[in-house]
Amino acid sequence: MLQQLTTINAPGSKSLSHRALACAALARGESWLTGVLRSDDTARTMEVLALLGAGFHEEGEALVVRGLGAAPAGGNEPLLCDMGESGTSCRLLTALLAAGEGEFEVLGAGRMYERPIGGLVEPLRLLGAEVEYLGRQGCPPLRIKTAGLSSGLLPGGVLAVSAEESSQYLSGFLLAAPFVRQGTRPLRLMLGGNRAVSWPYVGLTLQVMRHFGVAARLEELRADGNWAEAEKDFRMLALPGRLRFAVPEGGYTAANYQVEGDWSSASYFLAAGAVGTRPVTVTGLERDSAQGDRVILDILQKMGAEVSWAGKAVTVSPPARGLFGTEVDLGDAPDLAPTVLAVAAHASGATIIRNAEHLRFKESDRAEALARELRKAGCVTMQMPGTVVLAPPENGLKPPAEETVFSTYGDHRLAMAFHLLGLPSGRGGGFEVRLDNADCISKSYPKFPQDWSKVRPR
C-alpha cells in the first residue's frame, strides 16, 4: 500500500523571473512582482539591473521595481556587469546593454567563460555595437561600446538570429528590440540557422514582453513568397527562414506581474512520485503553461507513472508494475535530460534521448557528465551525435561502493537529479547519494534540500 502523499510548492519560474525583472527594470514607472524566484542566478540579474539604476525593494510578498524608463546608460568608465555563472543573465542582459549607450564589460565566473555567445555578438555588431572578446573568442568576457542599435544599418531592416545553440540569443534581441532605432526601416528579427532549440523559451519572452506593454507581431513566409501575420500556433512556427518578429519601438510600461511556478524545478519532485514508494503532489503549477518543461508529465506517463490534476496541483504516483524505458526528443526541453535519465536508471529497458546536441553548452557538458556519473550507479551509457542512451542495471539499482561520490561539475541540475538515484523503488535504490558540491543547487533552487527532505526524510 502506498504511504501518504508528499506535497511540495513549486518555486517561481527562473526563466520568467529573469524576463520579468528585465522588463520591469527598463519600464516607465513602478512594477510590483510576486512569486519571483530568489536564487544565485536571479540575484545576478537584479544586481546588474540595479547597477544600471533600477530600484528594488520589498513590500510584503511583492518585489517593487522602479524602472529606468529607457535603455541602459553607462558612465565615462566601462560599467562592470558581473553575470556570475548565470547564462540566462549573460545572454539576455548583453543584448540590453548593447541597446543602450556607453561602455560595459560583461564578466562572469567558472564555466561562463567557456559558454558560447558568438551567435549573439555577431548580430549585435551588425546593428552598430562594438563588441570585443576579452578572452576566448566566441565566449565571455566581453567589452561593449555602444551608442545604441539601429535597424537602418541592415538591408531591409531584417536581422537573422540563430537559435541553433541557444534560444536565449533570440530572446535577448526581442527584449532589446523596443530600444532599437528603427527610422524608415522597421526592425524585423528573423529566425535564422538550420533549426531552433529550446523554442518554448522564446514564447515565454514574448509573453512577458506583452504583459509589460510590448506586443511583438509574428509573421510567417507564405507559399506565395509574401510575409503575413502568422496564423498557426506559436509552437508550430520554429521554421528558420520562414518566421520573423516585428517589435514596436518605444520601450516598456510598468505592470504588476505574478511569476508562475517553475516546471524545471518541479520536475525532480514529479519524478520522485514516479520513482519512489508514495505519490508526490506539486502545487503552484499552470496546467496550460507555455514552459517547455511541462512535458515532464507526458514523459513520466510514457514510462508508466500515473498523473492527476486538481486545480494548480498535480500528483504523480508510481506505477504498480514499475517504470519502463522510453524514447524522447528533448530539443525543446533540454533541462529535463538529467531528470529523465535519473528516472530511467530505475526503469526496466533502455531510454533514449534524442536532439540533445545542446546539452554540451550548459553549466557542464551534460551529455558527457551524465554518461560518466550514471555509470557509478551501475547503468550502461552510450553517446552518439545528438543522442544519449541509458540502459539501467539488469537486476535493479544497487548501492554503490561506500566511498562513491557523484560529481556535479558545479551543475545545479545534475546535483538535483542525482538525488533521484537514491530513492527506494521497485528496482532498487534506497541508498544515500553523496555529492561533491551540493551547494551549486543554490543557482536555481536554494530551498531544494528542505523540500527534498519531505520526499526522503533523513
N, C-alpha and C positions, 0 to 999 in steps of 0.2 A: 504494500500500500504506500502511495506517495505521502510524504510528510507535508506539513502546512507550507503554503507557498511563501516565497520571499518577495518583498516589494521594494523597488528602487525608483527614486525620482530622477529622471534624466536631467543632466546639467544642460545649460543653454548651448545652442549650436555654436561651435567655434567659427565655422565659416560665416554664418550670418552675423555673429558678433563683430568680426573684423570689418565686414562691409557696412554694418550699421554705424559703427564707431567712425569710420572714414567719412561717410555721407553726413553724419551729424556734425562732425568737426569742421567740415567745409561749408556747411549750410548757413543761410542767413537766419539768425535767431537762436532760440534755446530749445533743445530737444530733450525729451525725457525717455530714457531707455530702461526697460525692465527685462530681467532674465539674462543679462549679459554674462557670458562666461568669464570667470576670473581665473586666468591661468598664465603661465610664463609667456606664451605666445601673444595673447591679447594684451598683456602688460606691455610688451614691446610696441605694439601698435599704439596704445594710449600714450606711452612715453614720447614717441616720435611726434604724434599729433599735438601733444602738449608743448613740445619744443617749438613747434611751428606757431603756437599762440592760441590753440584751442583750450577751453577751460573745462575742467571736470570736477564735479563734487557730488556727494551722496545726499539724497533726500529720501529717508526711509529705505525702501527696497529699490528705489529708482536711482539710476545714474543720470545726472543732469549734465548736458553737454552744451557749452556756449560755443557756437560755431564762428568760424573766421569770416564767412560770407564772401569768400574769394579763394582763389588758388593760393598755394603756399608761397611765402616770400622768404628768401634768405637774407643774410647780412653782408657786411664787407668781407668777412672771412667765411670759408666754407662751413656750413652748418653740419655738425657731425651727427648722423642719424644711425643709431645702433639698432639693428634688427635682431640681434642675438642669433638664435638658431631658428627663427620663425620664417620659413619660406614664404608663407602667405603674406606676412607683413612686408617682406622684402619686395616681392613682385608687385603687389598692389600699390604700395606706397612709392616705389621707384617711379612708376608711371605718373602718379600725382605730383611728385616733386618736380619732374621734368616739365609738367604743365604749368608750373609756377614761374618765379623769377628769382635769380640769384645763383649761388653756388652751394652744392650739397655734396657730402660724402656719405655713401651708403656702406655701412660697416656691418660686421656680423661676428659670428663665433663658430668654432667647431666645423662641422661638415658644410656650413653655409658657403664656405669658400671653394667647395667642390661642386656645388649645385648649379646647373646651367641657368643662364639668364640672357644669353645671346638673342634668343627669339623675341625678347622684349627690347633689348638695346638697339638692334638694327632698325626697327620701325621708328623708334624714338628719334634716331638720327635723321631719318627721312623727313620728320616733322620739324626739324630745326634744332634739336637739343644737341649739345656737345657732351658726349659721354666717353669717359676714359676708364679703361680697366687698370686698376692699381696693383693687381696681382696676376693670377692665372687668366689667360684670355678666355672670354666667354662666361666668366664667373665673377661674383662679387669678390673683393670690394670694388666700388665704383666712385668716380668723381663726376658730378653733373654740373655743367654750366649752361644756364638756360635763360632766355628772355621770353619764354612762353613757346607754345607749339602753334603751328599754323598749317591748315589744310591747303593753303594756297601754294605750297611747295610741291604738291602732288599732282600728277596728271589726272585731271578729272576729279580730284579730291578724294580718290579711293585709296585706302591703305589696307594691304593684306597682312593679317596677323595669323600666324600658325598656332594651332593648338595641339601639335603632334607630341611635344614634350610635356606641356602643361597647359591646361585651360586658364591658368592664372594670368598668362600673358594677355589674353583677350579680355579677361575680367579687369585687369589693370587699365587697359586702354579705354574700356567702357566707362569706368569710374572717372577717368581723367577727361573724357571727351567733352563734357559740358564746358570745360575751360579752354578748349582749343579754338583759336581764332579761325573762323570759317569764311568770312567775307563772301565773295561771289562763288566760291567753290565749297558747298556744304560737305562736311566730312562724312564719308561712308567707310565703316570698318568691315572689311570682307574677311570671312573665314578662309584662311589660306592653308598651305600644306597639303598633305595627302589624306589625312584622317584627323579626327578630333578625339582626344581622351578626356575623361572626367567631365563630359559635356554638361551634366546636370548642374555643375557649379556655376556655369555661365548663366543658367536660368535663375539661380539664387541671386546673382549680381543684378540682373535686370529687375528682379522682384523688389530688392531693397532700394535700388535707384528710383523705381516708380513710386515707392512709398514716400521718398523724400523729394518728390516733385519733378523727376526727370524720366519721362516715358520714351524709351527708345522704340523706333519703328523697325520692325523686322521685314526685310524684303528678300524675295527669292527670285531666281532667274527662271523665267517661264520657257516653255518649249519653243515659243516664237522668238526667243532671243531678247525679250524685254524684261525689265525688272518691275515687280509689282509687290504690293503688301502681301506678306505670307499668310496663307490660309490654313496650313497644316498645323498640327500640334508641334510645339517647340521641340519636344524631344525627338521628333522625326526629321528635323531640319539640318542636322550636322553634316552637310554635304559641302566640302571645301570647293570654293569657286562658284557656288550656287546660292550662298546665303550671305547677306550683309546687314549691317545695322546703321540706321541714321539716328544720331543723337543730337537733340537740340542744344544750342549754345545758351549759356546763361547761369548755370550753377544750381545748387540745391536749396531747398526750403526746409526749415526746421519742422520736425514732426515728432509725435510720440510713437514709440515702436516697442512691441513685445517680441523678444527673441524666443523662438520655439525650441523645444528640446532637441538634443543632438543625437541623430541616429547612429553616427560613428561610435560615440561613447556608449550608447545603449546596446550596441551590437555584442559587447562582451557579456552582458548580463542576459540578453536574449539567448545567446549561445549557451550560457550556463544552464538555462532552463531546458535546452535541448539535450545537453550532455549529462547533467547531474541526476540526482535522485528525487528532486522535487521541482515543481513549476516555479518560474520566476516571472513576476509582473513588473513592467517598467511603465511609469506614469509620465505625463507631460509630453507625449509624442503626438504629432499630427498624422492622422491616417492617410491623408492625401498630400503629404509633404512633397515638395519638389527636391528634397535632398536625395541624392543618388543612392546613399547607403541604406535607404528604406528597403532595398532589395534583399537585405539580410533575411527578412521574413520568408520571402519566396525560396531562398536557398535552403534555409532550415527546414521548410516544409518538403522540399525535394529530397532532403536527407532523412525524412520520416517524422520530424517533430510535429507537434500539434500547436496551432495558433488560434487564439480567440481574442476579440476586442470587446471593450466596454468603455465607451466614451473615448478619452485620450489615454487610456491604459490598455496595453497589450500584454497578454500572458502567453508564454511558450512553455510547453510541457514535454517531457521526454517520451519518446515512443516506447510502447510496451515491448516491441521486438527489436529494439536497438536501432542505431543510426546506420545508414549505408552511404557509400561514396557516391559522388555525382560529378558532373562536368559543368563548369560555369564560366561565363565571359565577364571579366571584371574591368573591362575598358572604361566603364562609366563609374565604377566604384572601387578604385584601387586600394583604398584604405581598409577594405574588408578582407584583403588577402591573408593577413596574419590570423584574423578571427576564423575564417573558413578553414584554413589549414590546421589550426589547433583543434577545431571540431572534428575535422577529417581524421585526426590521429585516434579518435575514439570510435570511428566507424568501421564497418566491415566493407572491404572493397576499396579500390583506388579512387582518388579525387583528382580531377584535372582542372587547373585554372588556365584559361586562355586570355589572350590580349593583355599580357602582363609586362610588356616591354618597359613601361614607365615606372615599374617598381624599383628600378635601379637608380632612379633620381630622387628618391625620398630621403628621409633623415638618415637612412642607411641604404645600402644596396639590398633591399628587402628580399629579392628573389634569392640571392646567394645566402644571406643571413638566415632566412627561414629554412632553406635546404640544409644548411650546416647544423643549426641548433635542433631541428626536429629529428635529426639522426640520433641525437643524445637520448631521445625518448624511445628509440628503437624503430623509428619509421625509416622507410626506404624512400629516397627522394631522387628526382631526376629533373634536369633543366634542359629545355630546348629553346630556340629563339621565340620569345613571347609566350612561353608555356612552362608551367611548373606542375610536376606530377608527384603525388604523395601516395604511397602505399603504407597503411598502418601495420603495426606488428600483427602477424597472423593469429596469435593467440591472445591479443589484447595488450594494453599498456602495462608494463611492469615498472616498479620503482627503479630509477636509475641508480648507479653507484652513489654511495653516501656523499662522496666528495664532488659530485657533479654540480656544476654551476652553469646556468643558461646565460649566455652573453646577450645583452640587449643592444649593443652597438650604440648606446645613447639614444635609442629609438623608442619613443613612448608607446607606439602601437605594438611593437614586439613585446615590450615589458608587460603590457596589459593582457595581450593574447596568451602569453605563456602561462598565465595563471590557470587557464582552462585545462592545461595538460594534467594538473594535479587533482582535478575534480574526480571523485569516485563515480564510475559509470558502470554500465553493464559489460564493458570490455576493459576493465582495469582502472588505472588511475589510483586516486586515493593516497597521493604522496605529496610531500612538501616541495614546492618549486623554489629553488634558490636562484636569485638573480644577482648579477654582478653590479647592477646600477639601477635599483628600483626608483631612485629619485627622479629619473628622467620622465616619469609619469606626470610630473607637475607641468610639463609642457602644455598638456591639453586637459588634464583631469586631476587636479590636486586632491580631490576628495575620493579618488578611486579606492585607496586602501581601506577607508572607513566603510564605503559601500560594499566592497568585496567581502569584508568581514561578516556581512549579513548573509552572504551566499555560502561562505565557508568559515564558520566561526572557528577561532583557534582553541 
